[in-house]
Amino acid sequence: SLVTDEIEFLADTLALREEKTILDVVVAGAAAGNAVSASAQWSSSSSTPIADLRDAAKNVLTSQHTQVDTLLISPQVELDLMNHADVKDIYKYSGKTTNAEAPVVAGRSRSIPNIAGLDVYVSDAVYGTSIPSGSSTSALIGDGYAVVCKRGPSLGLTYVAEPLTVRRWNDEGTRSVRVQLFKTFIPVIFRSNQISIISSI
């Protein structure tokens, strides 16, 4: 039904907004001392993404004595890595399994699930407060940076202050039904030194 469709759409939008908020907190909370500036944009053949990732992992290991295990990137950066000669050589000569024809989707990367010892996750494509009305959208994770971190509760948690609530009512004078979804949550970063931001990629 129309109401069911609208509730599902609002739930998806709410989840996307939650992901955006959490990622913003992760990026803002990263320790400045762990930051890495890429040698060149990863779309360039002169860039060294593997070395950049290893530098980020080394910085976290040095400052927090923690071995990172996760790489968060945008869909565009995933494409850049897929097309990079260094990454292709790793999968070609190491015997690792990849799928260069896999679609670009949010979540665990299907094309390059692991690189430099990091599990690769691709953020959802866009975020906007009202996409259907033509409002501006922005990437959850920007194309100009990547996040390297240690996944798990030691990094941080998301506290749900108020669970998902659904309200629906008939709009007087019209034949429409209004639906409202809301949820209150608080993301918290515990160890900023477990995060490294690679910029200028």
For each residue, the residues with C-beta under 8 A, 3 or more apart:
1: 4 5
2: 5 6 177
3: 6 7 168 177 179
4: 1 7 8
5: 1 2 8 9
6: 2 3 9 10 177 179
7: 3 4 10 11 166 168 179 181
8: 4 5 11 12
9: 5 6 12 13
10: 6 7 13 14 179 180 181
11: 7 8 14 15 164 181
12: 8 9 15 16
13: 9 10 16 17 131
14: 10 11 17 18 164 181 182 183
15: 11 12 18 19
16: 12 13 19 20 124 127 140
17: 13 14 20 21 127
18: 14 15 21 22 158 183 185
19: 15 16 22 23 123 124 127 140
20: 16 17 23 24 127 140
21: 17 18 24 25 185 187
22: 18 19 25 26 158 187
23: 19 20 26 27 72 123 140 141 147
24: 20 21 27 28
25: 21 22 28 29 156 187 188 189
26: 22 23 29 30 72 147 149 155 156 187 189 195
27: 23 24 30 141 145 147 197
28: 24 25
29: 25 26 156 189 192 195
30: 26 27 34 35 147 192 195 196 197
31: 34 35 63 192 193 195 196
32: 35
33: 59 63 193
34: 30 31 56 59 60 63 193 195 196 197
35: 30 31 32 59 196 197 198 199
36: 52 55 56 59 196 197 198 199
37: 198 199 200
38: 41 42 47 48 49 52 198 199 200 201
39: 46 47 48 51 52
40: 44 46 47 48 200
41: 38 44 47 80 200 201
42: 38 47 49 52 77 80 81 84 201
43: 47 80 83
44: 40 41 47
45: 84 85
46: 39 40
47: 38 39 40 41 42 43 44 52 84 201
48: 38 39 40 51 52 86
49: 38 42 52 53 81 84 86 87 201
50: 53 54 86 87 90 115 116
51: 39 48 54 55
52: 36 38 39 42 47 48 49 55 56 198 201
53: 49 50 56 57 71 115 116 118 148 198
54: 50 51 57 58 116
55: 36 51 52 58 59
56: 34 36 52 53 59 60 68 148 196 198
57: 53 54 60 61 67 68 116 117 118 148 196
58: 54 55 61 62
59: 33 34 35 36 55 56 62 63 196
60: 34 56 57 63 64 66 67 68 148 149 150 193 194 195 196
61: 57 58 64 65 66 67 68
62: 58 59 65
63: 31 33 34 59 60 193
64: 60 61 150 191 193 194
65: 61 62
66: 60 61 150 154 191 193 194
67: 57 60 61 150
68: 56 57 60 61 118 148 149 150 194 196
69: 117 118 119 150 151
70: 118 119 121 147 148 149 150 151
71: 53 115 116 118 119 120 121 146 147 148
72: 23 26 121 123 141 146 147 148 149
73: 77 78 81 120 121 122 123 141 146 147
74: 77 78 122 123 139 140 141 142 143
75: 78 79 104 106 122 123 125
76: 79 80 143
77: 42 73 74 80 81 141 143 146 201
78: 73 74 75 81 82 104 109 111 112 120 122
79: 75 76 82 83 104
80: 41 42 43 76 77 83 84 201
81: 42 49 73 77 78 84 87 112 115
82: 78 79 87 100 111 112
83: 43 79 80 88
84: 42 45 47 49 80 81 87 88
85: 45 88 89
86: 48 49 50 89 90
87: 49 50 81 82 84 90 91 112 115
88: 83 84 85 91 92
89: 85 86 92 93
90: 50 86 87 93 94 96 115
91: 87 88 94 96 97 98 112
92: 88 89
93: 89 90
94: 90 91
95:
96: 90 91 114
97: 91
98: 91 111 112 113
99: 102 110 111
100: 82 111
101:
102: 99 110 111
103: 110
104: 75 78 79 111 122
105: 110 122
106: 75 122 123 124 125
107: 121 122
108: 113 119 120 121 122
109: 78 112 113 120 121 122
110: 99 102 103 105 113
111: 78 82 98 99 100 102 104
112: 78 81 82 87 91 98 109 115 120
113: 98 108 109 110 119 120
114: 96 117 118 119 120
115: 50 53 71 81 87 90 112 118 120
116: 50 53 54 57 71
117: 57 69 114
118: 53 57 68 69 70 71 114 115 148
119: 69 70 71 108 113 114 151
120: 71 73 78 108 109 112 113 114 115
121: 70 71 72 73 107 108 109
122: 73 74 75 78 104 105 106 107 108 109
123: 19 23 72 73 74 75 106 139 140 141
124: 16 19 106 127 140
125: 75 106 139 140
126: 131 137 138 139 140
127: 16 17 19 20 124 137 138 139 140
128: 131 135 136 137 138
129: 135
130: 133 135
131: 13 126 128 135 137
132:
133: 130
134:
135: 128 129 130 131
136: 128
137: 126 127 128 131
138: 126 127 128 142
139: 74 123 125 126 127 142 143
140: 16 19 20 23 74 123 124 125 126 127
141: 23 27 72 73 74 77 123 145 146 147
142: 74 138 139 145
143: 74 76 77 139 201
144: 199 200 201
145: 27 141 142 197 198 199 200 201
146: 71 72 73 77 141 197 198 201
147: 23 26 27 30 70 71 72 73 141 195 196 197 198
148: 53 56 57 60 68 70 71 72 118 195 196 197 198
149: 26 60 68 70 72 155 194 195 196
150: 60 64 66 67 68 69 70 154 155 191 194
151: 69 70 119 155
152: 155
153: 156 157 190
154: 66 150 190 191 194
155: 26 149 150 151 152 189 190 191 194 195
156: 25 26 29 153 187 188 189 190 191
157: 153 187 188 190
158: 18 22 185 186 187 188
159: 185 186 187 188
160: 163 183 184 185
161: 184 185 186
162: 165 182 183 184 185
163: 160 183
164: 11 14 181 182 183
165: 162 181 182 183
166: 7 179 180 181
167: 179 180 181
168: 3 7 177 178 179 180
169: 177 178
170: 176 177 178
171: 174 176 177 178
172:
173:
174: 171
175:
176: 170 171
177: 2 3 6 168 169 170 171
178: 168 169 170 171
179: 3 6 7 10 166 167 168
180: 10 166 167 168
181: 7 10 11 14 164 165 166 167
182: 14 162 164 165
183: 14 18 160 162 163 164 165
184: 160 161 162
185: 18 21 158 159 160 161 162
186: 158 159 161
187: 21 22 25 26 156 157 158 159
188: 25 156 157 158 159
189: 25 26 29 155 156 192 195
190: 153 154 155 156 157
191: 64 66 150 154 155 156 194 195
192: 29 30 31 189 195
193: 31 33 34 60 63 64 66
194: 60 64 66 68 149 150 154 155 191
195: 26 29 30 31 34 60 147 148 149 155 189 191 192
196: 30 31 34 35 36 56 57 59 60 68 147 148 149
197: 27 30 34 35 36 145 146 147 148
198: 35 36 37 38 52 53 56 145 146 147 148 201
199: 35 36 37 38 144 145
200: 37 38 40 41 144 145
201: 38 41 42 47 49 52 77 80 143 144 145 146 198
